């Protein structure tokens, strides 16, 4: 017999009986629009109506910023590696000021 476990902290707990049934019922949330219907929000009842609502209201979701987050991360990493071009200019300016003094 196959067994199913969930992890809570460092402990594995076997899922049996009612817990297993509850988990199966929750699985549908991943595969259809039931989450929208169960939210009791009259603005939208499916992914498509949610998408239309967001577009109509000029709103967006965080996944629209994936590339922005990736670009910002690359900039931060470059900065910490010392590849920030503005640092080079700042150092050159500081050297010139020291030479003049």
C-alpha positions in Angstrom: 0.0 0.0 0.0 1.2 3.5 -0.9 1.6 5.9 1.9 1.6 9.7 1.8 3.4 12.0 4.2 3.5 15.7 4.9 6.3 17.5 6.6 5.8 19.8 9.5 9.1 21.3 10.6 11.5 18.4 10.8 8.8 15.8 11.4 7.1 13.6 8.8 3.4 12.9 9.5 1.6 10.2 7.6 -1.6 11.4 5.9 -4.4 9.0 6.4 -8.2 8.8 6.2 -9.9 12.2 6.4 -6.6 14.1 6.0 -6.0 12.3 2.7 -9.5 13.0 1.4 -9.1 16.7 2.4 -5.8 16.9 0.5 -7.4 15.3 -2.6 -10.2 17.8 -2.5 -7.7 20.7 -2.2 -5.8 19.4 -5.3 -8.5 20.7 -7.6 -7.5 24.3 -6.7 -4.3 23.8 -8.8 -6.1 22.6 -11.8 -9.2 24.7 -12.3 -10.9 28.0 -11.5 -12.6 26.7 -8.3 -10.4 29.0 -6.2 -11.9 32.0 -8.0 -15.5 30.7 -7.5 -14.9 30.0 -3.8 -13.5 33.4 -3.1 -17.0 34.9 -3.2 -15.8 37.9 -5.1 -18.4 39.1 -7.6 -15.8 40.8 -9.8 -14.5 37.6 -11.2 -15.2 33.8 -11.3 -12.4 32.5 -13.5 -8.9 33.2 -14.6 -10.2 34.9 -17.8 -12.6 37.2 -15.9 -9.8 38.0 -13.5 -7.4 38.8 -16.3 -10.1 41.0 -18.0 -10.8 42.8 -14.7 -7.1 43.5 -14.1 -6.6 44.8 -17.6 -9.7 47.0 -17.4 -8.7 48.5 -14.0 -5.0 49.0 -15.1 -3.8 46.5 -12.5 -1.1 43.8 -12.7 0.2 40.8 -10.8 3.7 40.3 -9.5 4.5 37.8 -12.2 4.5 40.6 -14.7 7.7 41.9 -13.0 9.8 38.7 -13.3 12.2 40.2 -15.8 12.5 43.4 -13.7 13.3 41.4 -10.6 15.9 39.4 -12.6 17.5 42.6 -14.0 17.6 44.2 -10.6 19.3 41.1 -9.2 21.9 41.2 -11.9 22.6 44.9 -11.2 23.0 44.2 -7.5 25.4 41.3 -8.1 27.4 43.4 -10.5 27.6 46.1 -7.9 28.9 43.7 -5.2 31.4 42.3 -7.7 32.7 45.8 -8.2 31.4 46.1 -11.7 29.4 49.2 -11.1 30.5 51.8 -13.6 29.4 54.7 -11.4 32.0 53.6 -8.8 34.8 54.0 -11.3 33.7 57.5 -12.0 33.5 58.3 -8.3 37.0 57.0 -7.7 38.4 59.0 -10.6 36.7 62.1 -9.3 38.1 61.5 -5.8 41.6 61.0 -7.1 41.4 64.3 -9.1 40.2 66.2 -6.0 43.1 64.8 -4.0 45.6 65.8 -6.7 44.2 69.4 -6.7 44.5 69.7 -2.9 
